[in-house]
Amino acid sequence: MSDPVFFSASGPLTLAEVADLAGAVLPAGLDGAIAIRGAGPLESAGPDDLVYMDNAKYAQALERTRARVCLVSARFAARVPEGTLALVSREPYRGFARVLARLFPSAARPTSLFGATGVSPGSFVHPSARLEPGVVVDPGAVVGPGAEIGAETVLAAGAVIGPGTRIGRGCAIGPGASVLHALVGNRVIIHGGARIGQDGFGFAMGAGGHLKVPQVGRVIIQDDVEIGANTTVDRGASRDTVIGEGTKIDNLVQIAHNVVIGRHCVIVAQVGISGSTTLEDYVVLGGQVGVVGHLRIGMGSQIAGSSNVNKDVPPGSRWGGTPAKPVREWFREMTTLKTLAARGRAPEDDAE
């Protein structure tokens, strides 16, 4: 049985091109025409590959690498082995990312699963939908009446674009994703299985039963947003749910109705954000954070993983715990509890 390679390099890069992409200075005397054909981890990279290193945890792996070139921060440059060329960069990881994007452009966003160009047979595009030039529609994808799709956007197999929905230019909608009641900007990536624009969880509770409240808002997704696989973004109830420019959302995240997320936020897997909460710009939520509804998390704040936020967070804060609080206070509480538990430990506990 053949061994498939899912991401083939688009072509070699010269050492000079790698240095330029990574923001590194090419040392005097090095041949800028040396070809770099691939990339890999320190442990298994070969003589035509590029690697990166900026974490002391991997110092030993660096010393044993067989890679041709290593993007490395200045403090580890002396540990690059003799057979590997060191390119010193202030941000090796970001530089590595730029080189990877050039070497493996198909890995940067979902592409056609059918090798399709244009509108494939077996797709379903309503006659009233408008598609700009260069749109790719895989078999099984559905584009509803009045929808508009911008140039160079890819709709993978099984994607569903609802009636009247607008998708910008250069976007990628992954397999099985659905985008309804939404206005989507340019260069947005929505990975497979994501659900955008379904109704939010709105009910008028009562002893005689729970009355469903119609959700008549939209989802607004600004430019350069990325939304992970199987993430859900509910449309607004009476206002819009908004995701700001450049925000990156991991897999398996729940964003409820009327939530407003600012620009360049980072939201890690399994986060749940309750309705009508606002995240200002540059907020980071670690994995499994839960946020109560109708709160505001201030600009630049960071919430530690597995924390639960039940009150407003001031701008620039670092909080953690359940309920979440400033990290210094949280650490003091944990230290105190540990000390108290140790004092009360029975001798037989120590013997165990």
Disulfide bonds with the S-S distance in Angstrom:
none
